Protein backbone atom coordinates (compact mmCIF):
# COMPACT_ATOMS: atom_id res chain seq x y z
CA UNK A 1 0.00 0.00 0.00
CA UNK A 2 1.26 3.44 -0.93
CA UNK A 3 0.89 6.31 1.53
CA UNK A 4 0.81 9.72 -0.12
CA UNK A 5 1.64 12.50 2.35
CA UNK A 6 0.67 15.09 -0.27
CA UNK A 7 -2.99 14.22 0.38
CA UNK A 8 -2.71 16.47 3.38
CA UNK A 9 -2.37 19.41 0.95
CA UNK A 10 -4.32 18.31 -2.13
CA UNK A 11 -7.96 18.73 -3.09
CA UNK A 12 -10.12 15.66 -2.69
CA UNK A 13 -13.25 14.87 -4.66
CA UNK A 14 -16.09 12.88 -3.12
CA UNK A 15 -18.61 11.28 -5.51
CA UNK A 16 -21.62 9.27 -4.40
CA UNK A 17 -21.61 5.75 -5.84
CA UNK A 18 -24.93 6.42 -7.53
CA UNK A 19 -23.64 9.67 -9.11
CA UNK A 20 -26.22 11.84 -7.36
CA UNK A 21 -23.86 13.93 -5.26
CA UNK A 22 -20.37 15.39 -5.24
CA UNK A 23 -18.27 17.66 -3.08
CA UNK A 24 -14.74 19.01 -3.28
CA UNK A 25 -12.64 19.30 -0.13
CA UNK A 26 -9.51 21.43 0.09
CA UNK A 27 -7.49 18.55 1.54
CA UNK A 28 -7.62 15.46 3.74
CA UNK A 29 -8.15 17.58 6.86
CA UNK A 30 -11.29 19.00 5.25
CA UNK A 31 -12.66 15.52 4.60
CA UNK A 32 -11.89 14.38 8.12
CA UNK A 33 -13.37 17.54 9.65
CA UNK A 34 -16.72 16.65 8.06
CA UNK A 35 -17.01 13.86 10.59
CA UNK A 36 -16.11 16.20 13.44
CA UNK A 37 -19.12 18.34 12.50
CA UNK A 38 -21.32 15.29 13.09
CA UNK A 39 -21.61 14.35 9.41
CA UNK A 40 -20.60 10.77 8.91
CA UNK A 41 -20.38 9.47 5.39
CA UNK A 42 -23.55 7.43 5.60
CA UNK A 43 -23.82 6.46 1.95
CA UNK A 44 -21.61 4.69 -0.52
CA UNK A 45 -19.00 7.20 -1.65
CA UNK A 46 -15.72 7.20 -3.49
CA UNK A 47 -12.83 9.60 -3.22
CA UNK A 48 -10.49 10.82 -5.97
CA UNK A 49 -7.59 13.20 -6.32
CA UNK A 50 -7.44 15.89 -9.06
CA UNK A 51 -5.66 13.47 -11.41
CA UNK A 52 -8.41 10.83 -11.17
CA UNK A 53 -6.60 8.54 -8.76
CA UNK A 54 -9.08 6.60 -6.62
CA UNK A 55 -8.40 7.07 -2.92
CA UNK A 56 -9.14 4.27 -0.49
CA UNK A 57 -10.51 5.17 2.95
CA UNK A 58 -9.12 3.64 6.12
CA UNK A 59 -11.18 3.55 9.31
CA UNK A 60 -10.34 3.65 12.98
CA UNK A 61 -11.80 1.41 15.69
CA UNK A 62 -14.92 3.60 15.94
CA UNK A 63 -15.53 3.28 12.17
CA UNK A 64 -14.64 6.89 11.54
CA UNK A 65 -12.49 7.48 8.51
CA UNK A 66 -8.95 8.38 9.55
CA UNK A 67 -6.94 8.30 6.32
CA UNK A 68 -7.10 8.08 2.55
CA UNK A 69 -4.49 6.24 0.50
CA UNK A 70 -4.05 6.05 -3.27
CA UNK A 71 -5.44 2.81 -4.66
CA UNK A 72 -3.39 0.50 -6.82
CA UNK A 73 -5.57 1.40 -9.83
CA UNK A 74 -4.26 3.64 -12.56
CA UNK A 75 -5.71 7.17 -12.46
CA UNK A 76 -8.70 7.55 -14.79
CA UNK A 77 -9.65 11.22 -14.98
CA UNK A 78 -11.96 10.67 -17.96
CA UNK A 79 -14.04 8.10 -16.07
CA UNK A 80 -14.33 10.50 -13.12
CA UNK A 81 -15.40 13.31 -15.48
CA UNK A 82 -18.12 11.03 -16.90
CA UNK A 83 -19.38 10.54 -13.37
CA UNK A 84 -19.32 14.27 -12.66
CA UNK A 85 -21.38 14.90 -15.81
CA UNK A 86 -23.85 12.29 -14.56
CA UNK A 87 -24.11 14.16 -11.23
CA UNK A 88 -24.80 17.46 -13.02
CA UNK A 89 -27.39 15.79 -15.28
CA UNK A 90 -29.05 14.25 -12.22
CA UNK A 91 -29.24 17.64 -10.48
CA UNK A 92 -30.66 19.28 -13.64
CA UNK A 93 -33.36 16.60 -13.84
CA UNK A 94 -34.08 17.11 -10.14
CA UNK A 95 -34.53 20.84 -10.68
CA UNK A 96 -36.98 20.17 -13.52
CA UNK A 97 -38.92 17.81 -11.25
CA UNK A 98 -38.82 20.25 -8.30
CA UNK A 99 -39.19 23.76 -9.78
CA UNK A 100 -39.94 25.14 -6.30
CA UNK A 101 -36.19 24.97 -5.52
CA UNK A 102 -35.44 27.39 -8.34
CA UNK A 103 -38.42 29.59 -7.53
CA UNK A 104 -37.37 29.96 -3.89
CA UNK A 105 -33.99 31.17 -5.16
CA UNK A 106 -35.69 33.72 -7.44
CA UNK A 107 -34.87 31.85 -10.65
CA UNK A 108 -36.65 29.96 -13.36
CA UNK A 109 -35.72 26.32 -13.75
CA UNK A 110 -33.72 27.14 -16.89
CA UNK A 111 -31.82 29.87 -15.03
CA UNK A 112 -31.14 27.48 -12.16
CA UNK A 113 -29.91 24.76 -14.50
CA UNK A 114 -27.62 27.33 -16.15
CA UNK A 115 -25.90 27.87 -12.77
CA UNK A 116 -24.82 24.23 -12.58
CA UNK A 117 -21.13 23.51 -13.11
CA UNK A 118 -19.93 22.82 -16.61
CA UNK A 119 -17.72 19.79 -16.33
CA UNK A 120 -15.92 17.56 -18.79
CA UNK A 121 -14.64 20.28 -21.13
CA UNK A 122 -11.12 20.52 -19.72
CA UNK A 123 -9.09 18.60 -17.21
CA UNK A 124 -10.47 16.94 -14.11
CA UNK A 125 -8.52 19.44 -12.00
CA UNK A 126 -10.32 22.27 -13.83
CA UNK A 127 -13.65 20.53 -13.16
CA UNK A 128 -12.88 20.54 -9.45
CA UNK A 129 -12.59 24.33 -9.69
CA UNK A 130 -16.14 24.45 -11.11
CA UNK A 131 -17.72 22.31 -8.40
CA UNK A 132 -18.90 23.64 -5.06
CA UNK A 133 -16.37 23.27 -2.32
CA UNK A 134 -17.33 22.04 1.07
CA UNK A 135 -16.66 24.76 3.59
CA UNK A 136 -17.16 24.15 7.30
CA UNK A 137 -19.92 26.21 8.94
CA UNK A 138 -21.15 27.44 5.55
CA UNK A 139 -24.62 26.53 4.35
CA UNK A 140 -23.31 26.95 0.83
CA UNK A 141 -24.74 28.59 -2.22
CA UNK A 142 -27.55 27.52 -4.48
CA UNK A 143 -25.60 24.80 -6.32
CA UNK A 144 -24.16 23.38 -3.10
CA UNK A 145 -27.57 23.25 -1.45
CA UNK A 146 -29.22 21.81 -4.57
CA UNK A 147 -26.63 19.03 -4.66
CA UNK A 148 -27.67 18.15 -1.12
CA UNK A 149 -31.36 18.30 -2.02
CA UNK A 150 -30.96 16.16 -5.14
CA UNK A 151 -28.43 13.70 -3.72
CA UNK A 152 -28.20 11.58 -0.67
CA UNK A 153 -27.62 13.23 2.64
CA UNK A 154 -24.29 12.38 4.21
C-alpha positions as CSV (number, residue, x, y, z in Angstrom):
1,X,0.0,0.0,0.0
2,X,1.3,3.4,-0.9
3,X,0.9,6.3,1.5
4,X,0.8,9.7,-0.1
5,X,1.6,12.5,2.4
6,X,0.7,15.1,-0.3
7,X,-3.0,14.2,0.4
8,X,-2.7,16.5,3.4
9,X,-2.4,19.4,0.9
10,X,-4.3,18.3,-2.1
11,X,-8.0,18.7,-3.1
12,X,-10.1,15.7,-2.7
13,X,-13.2,14.9,-4.7
14,X,-16.1,12.9,-3.1
15,X,-18.6,11.3,-5.5
16,X,-21.6,9.3,-4.4
17,X,-21.6,5.8,-5.8
18,X,-24.9,6.4,-7.5
19,X,-23.6,9.7,-9.1
20,X,-26.2,11.8,-7.4
21,X,-23.9,13.9,-5.3
22,X,-20.4,15.4,-5.2
23,X,-18.3,17.7,-3.1
24,X,-14.7,19.0,-3.3
25,X,-12.6,19.3,-0.1
26,X,-9.5,21.4,0.1
27,X,-7.5,18.5,1.5
28,X,-7.6,15.5,3.7
29,X,-8.1,17.6,6.9
30,X,-11.3,19.0,5.3
31,X,-12.7,15.5,4.6
32,X,-11.9,14.4,8.1
33,X,-13.4,17.5,9.6
34,X,-16.7,16.6,8.1
35,X,-17.0,13.9,10.6
36,X,-16.1,16.2,13.4
37,X,-19.1,18.3,12.5
38,X,-21.3,15.3,13.1
39,X,-21.6,14.4,9.4
40,X,-20.6,10.8,8.9
41,X,-20.4,9.5,5.4
42,X,-23.5,7.4,5.6
43,X,-23.8,6.5,1.9
44,X,-21.6,4.7,-0.5
45,X,-19.0,7.2,-1.7
46,X,-15.7,7.2,-3.5
47,X,-12.8,9.6,-3.2
48,X,-10.5,10.8,-6.0
49,X,-7.6,13.2,-6.3
50,X,-7.4,15.9,-9.1
51,X,-5.7,13.5,-11.4
52,X,-8.4,10.8,-11.2
53,X,-6.6,8.5,-8.8
54,X,-9.1,6.6,-6.6
55,X,-8.4,7.1,-2.9
56,X,-9.1,4.3,-0.5
57,X,-10.5,5.2,3.0
58,X,-9.1,3.6,6.1
59,X,-11.2,3.6,9.3
60,X,-10.3,3.7,13.0
61,X,-11.8,1.4,15.7
62,X,-14.9,3.6,15.9
63,X,-15.5,3.3,12.2
64,X,-14.6,6.9,11.5
65,X,-12.5,7.5,8.5
66,X,-8.9,8.4,9.5
67,X,-6.9,8.3,6.3
68,X,-7.1,8.1,2.5
69,X,-4.5,6.2,0.5
70,X,-4.1,6.0,-3.3
71,X,-5.4,2.8,-4.7
72,X,-3.4,0.5,-6.8
73,X,-5.6,1.4,-9.8
74,X,-4.3,3.6,-12.6
75,X,-5.7,7.2,-12.5
76,X,-8.7,7.5,-14.8
77,X,-9.7,11.2,-15.0
78,X,-12.0,10.7,-18.0
79,X,-14.0,8.1,-16.1
80,X,-14.3,10.5,-13.1
81,X,-15.4,13.3,-15.5
82,X,-18.1,11.0,-16.9
83,X,-19.4,10.5,-13.4
84,X,-19.3,14.3,-12.7
85,X,-21.4,14.9,-15.8
86,X,-23.9,12.3,-14.6
87,X,-24.1,14.2,-11.2
88,X,-24.8,17.5,-13.0
89,X,-27.4,15.8,-15.3
90,X,-29.1,14.3,-12.2
91,X,-29.2,17.6,-10.5
92,X,-30.7,19.3,-13.6
93,X,-33.4,16.6,-13.8
94,X,-34.1,17.1,-10.1
95,X,-34.5,20.8,-10.7
96,X,-37.0,20.2,-13.5
97,X,-38.9,17.8,-11.3
98,X,-38.8,20.3,-8.3
99,X,-39.2,23.8,-9.8
100,X,-39.9,25.1,-6.3
101,X,-36.2,25.0,-5.5
102,X,-35.4,27.4,-8.3
103,X,-38.4,29.6,-7.5
104,X,-37.4,30.0,-3.9
105,X,-34.0,31.2,-5.2
106,X,-35.7,33.7,-7.4
107,X,-34.9,31.9,-10.7
108,X,-36.7,30.0,-13.4
109,X,-35.7,26.3,-13.8
110,X,-33.7,27.1,-16.9
111,X,-31.8,29.9,-15.0
112,X,-31.1,27.5,-12.2
113,X,-29.9,24.8,-14.5
114,X,-27.6,27.3,-16.2
115,X,-25.9,27.9,-12.8
116,X,-24.8,24.2,-12.6
117,X,-21.1,23.5,-13.1
118,X,-19.9,22.8,-16.6
119,X,-17.7,19.8,-16.3
120,X,-15.9,17.6,-18.8
121,X,-14.6,20.3,-21.1
122,X,-11.1,20.5,-19.7
123,X,-9.1,18.6,-17.2
124,X,-10.5,16.9,-14.1
125,X,-8.5,19.4,-12.0
126,X,-10.3,22.3,-13.8
127,X,-13.6,20.5,-13.2
128,X,-12.9,20.5,-9.5
129,X,-12.6,24.3,-9.7
130,X,-16.1,24.4,-11.1
131,X,-17.7,22.3,-8.4
132,X,-18.9,23.6,-5.1
133,X,-16.4,23.3,-2.3
134,X,-17.3,22.0,1.1
135,X,-16.7,24.8,3.6
136,X,-17.2,24.1,7.3
137,X,-19.9,26.2,8.9
138,X,-21.2,27.4,5.6
139,X,-24.6,26.5,4.3
140,X,-23.3,26.9,0.8
141,X,-24.7,28.6,-2.2
142,X,-27.6,27.5,-4.5
143,X,-25.6,24.8,-6.3
144,X,-24.2,23.4,-3.1
145,X,-27.6,23.2,-1.5
146,X,-29.2,21.8,-4.6
147,X,-26.6,19.0,-4.7
148,X,-27.7,18.2,-1.1
149,X,-31.4,18.3,-2.0
150,X,-31.0,16.2,-5.1
151,X,-28.4,13.7,-3.7
152,X,-28.2,11.6,-0.7
153,X,-27.6,13.2,2.6
154,X,-24.3,12.4,4.2
